[in-house]
Amino acid sequence: MRRKFADLPGALSGDLDRFRDRMDRLIRESEVDNYRQIRIFLRDVDDIAADLRKAVTEKRLIPKHVAILDASLRKARKRDFYGARKVWHKLDKIVEQSAELRQLQGEYRERYRGVEARIRDLRKRIEHLERVSKPPASHEEADAFVAGVDAFNRAAEATYLDFLARARADVAIPLLLDTCQHHGVGIPAPPEGTDPDPLIHLLAGAGPGHDEIRARSFYGLLELPGYSDAKLTHVYGDSRMIRTALDAAWPWLKAVRDDERRSLQVLWSDDAQGLRRRVTALVDFLGRLNATSDAFARGKTLLAELQDGRFAMLQSASRLYATYGKDAEAKFDGRAEKEIASDRKEVASFLTVLKKFPDPAKVEAGELG
């Protein structure tokens, strides 16, 4: 079809179509009911005629097509619209054929570029899969590892809260104070201006009411400020001493109580070296809270994995699965290598096909070889 139109400039470039469209719009939309409208109409006819002369000068149309368009313009100038359209329709066949050719060229260009896009996508996919490292453990093992760390966090939190609710105050307060001052496990230290020593002395003292105070839990101590002086004096002997001790330590007690100020959590994604020190301190703390608890047992298992390197291995696998998802799974079970080989084969096949066909730009320029 391109060879058929090779000697018809304007047909493939669309110039002939544009002139026909302008003529069609001129005939359909022009109103010539009065002198002013006639002048506007004639001006539009002259504009098309001027552009037509310019196209002839630039050899963008062949003389035959120019003659047909010129004849149509002359009849339109005389307001013989029927005759203008009749002459104008002589170009229908050539215009329809050129439009069909341009449509084919467009489809060819889209499909050619589609193959090129597919090749680019396959190459990007190959590069991506080659960058993915093979996880050192299966996805199931990585999931179990993350679930185990989460289970330890829940168990540690439950053990800690149970200790605050059940342990005697003379056991809980010294242990919490020693832990927050010397072991970094996430329990808030006494804020500046807070003095827990009067409370320690109160719990260690002897005399009427001291045994009852020592027997209260951590949460039981927090209830005492709500008691009246008369009740404190009646039950514990000296309300002023109790209030003084609790007031001095109150900011620290409140910080220990608040969930948002406490952080006993372990993140599986943290640095393994730092986690080893933190988990060691946590396991020691949980053992002091309750050596028979599930949290203590889970903590010892976690610490063993940190020490023998299994934690770092599973951590690396979990990171790869979290980052690459299904691609990391495919890398672990060997499917990725098969996919890479298949994609490379498909790329080579597409490249072989494209070599047999000219680039769309050359096709549209008529350089068919």
Secondary structure as the mmCIF struct_conf table of DSSP 4:
data_model
#
loop_
_struct_conf.conf_type_id
_struct_conf.id
_struct_conf.beg_label_comp_id
_struct_conf.beg_label_asym_id
_struct_conf.beg_label_seq_id
_struct_conf.end_label_comp_id
_struct_conf.end_label_asym_id
_struct_conf.end_label_seq_id
TURN_TY1_P TURN_TY1_P1 ARG A 2 ASP A 7
TURN_TY1_P TURN_TY1_P2 PRO A 9 SER A 13
BEND BEND1 GLY A 14 GLY A 14
HELX_RH_AL_P HELX_RH_AL_P1 ASP A 15 GLU A 29
BEND BEND2 ASP A 33 ASN A 34
HELX_RH_AL_P HELX_RH_AL_P2 TYR A 35 THR A 57
TURN_TY1_P TURN_TY1_P3 GLU A 58 LYS A 59
BEND BEND3 LEU A 61 LEU A 61
HELX_RH_AL_P HELX_RH_AL_P3 PRO A 63 ARG A 77
TURN_TY1_P TURN_TY1_P4 LYS A 78 ARG A 79
HELX_RH_AL_P HELX_RH_AL_P4 PHE A 81 TRP A 88
HELX_RH_3T_P HELX_RH_3T_P1 HIS A 89 LEU A 91
HELX_RH_AL_P HELX_RH_AL_P5 ASP A 92 ARG A 131
BEND BEND4 VAL A 132 VAL A 132
HELX_LH_PP_P HELX_LH_PP_P1 SER A 133 PRO A 135
BEND BEND5 PRO A 136 ALA A 137
HELX_RH_AL_P HELX_RH_AL_P6 HIS A 139 ARG A 166
BEND BEND6 ALA A 167 ALA A 167
HELX_RH_AL_P HELX_RH_AL_P7 ALA A 169 HIS A 182
BEND BEND7 VAL A 185 GLY A 186
HELX_LH_PP_P HELX_LH_PP_P2 ILE A 187 PRO A 191
TURN_TY1_P TURN_TY1_P5 GLU A 192 GLY A 193
HELX_RH_AL_P HELX_RH_AL_P8 ASP A 197 ALA A 204
BEND BEND8 GLY A 207 GLY A 207
TURN_TY1_P TURN_TY1_P6 PRO A 208 GLY A 209
HELX_RH_AL_P HELX_RH_AL_P9 HIS A 210 ALA A 215
BEND BEND9 ARG A 216 ARG A 216
HELX_RH_AL_P HELX_RH_AL_P10 PHE A 218 GLU A 223
HELX_RH_3T_P HELX_RH_3T_P2 LEU A 224 GLY A 226
BEND BEND10 TYR A 227 TYR A 227
HELX_RH_AL_P HELX_RH_AL_P11 ASP A 229 TYR A 236
BEND BEND11 GLY A 237 GLY A 237
HELX_RH_AL_P HELX_RH_AL_P12 SER A 239 ARG A 257
HELX_RH_3T_P HELX_RH_3T_P3 ASP A 259 ARG A 261
TURN_TY1_P TURN_TY1_P7 TRP A 268 SER A 269
BEND BEND12 ASP A 270 ASP A 270
HELX_RH_AL_P HELX_RH_AL_P13 ALA A 272 LEU A 289
TURN_TY1_P TURN_TY1_P8 ALA A 291 THR A 292
BEND BEND13 SER A 293 SER A 293
HELX_RH_AL_P HELX_RH_AL_P14 ASP A 294 ASP A 308
TURN_TY1_P TURN_TY1_P9 GLY A 309 GLY A 309
HELX_RH_AL_P HELX_RH_AL_P15 ARG A 310 TYR A 324
TURN_TY1_P TURN_TY1_P10 GLY A 325 GLY A 325
HELX_RH_AL_P HELX_RH_AL_P16 LYS A 326 ASP A 333
TURN_TY1_P TURN_TY1_P11 GLY A 334 GLY A 334
HELX_RH_AL_P HELX_RH_AL_P17 ARG A 335 LYS A 355
TURN_TY1_P TURN_TY1_P12 LYS A 356 LYS A 356
BEND BEND14 PHE A 357 PHE A 357
HELX_RH_AL_P HELX_RH_AL_P18 PRO A 360 ALA A 365
TURN_TY1_P TURN_TY1_P13 GLY A 366 GLY A 366
#
